[in-house]
Amino acid sequence: MAVVTFGDDPVGEARALQSLLSLWLAEQTLPERATPAQAHCKYDEDGNLRTLTVILGGD
């Protein structure tokens, strides 16, 4: 599990997400078939992304 904390820089947030996901994907073995996954985003009252939760292998 990884926790990413966002600040007030949308470009920095996008770069952090891209880097984190790239590193994680590089560690994974490629399956014959993709496993089910879910993603949940939460935004603050100003519309800024605050959390992104990704659940792999969920229903």
PEZIZI-V399645 format. One record per pair of residues at least 24 apart in sequence whose ideal C-beta (glycine too) atoms are under 6 Angstrom apart, sorted by sequence separation. I is the first residue (numbers start at 1). J is the second residue. D is the distance in whole Angstrom. If there is no record, write none. Layout:
I,J,D
I,J,D
This chain:
6,50,6
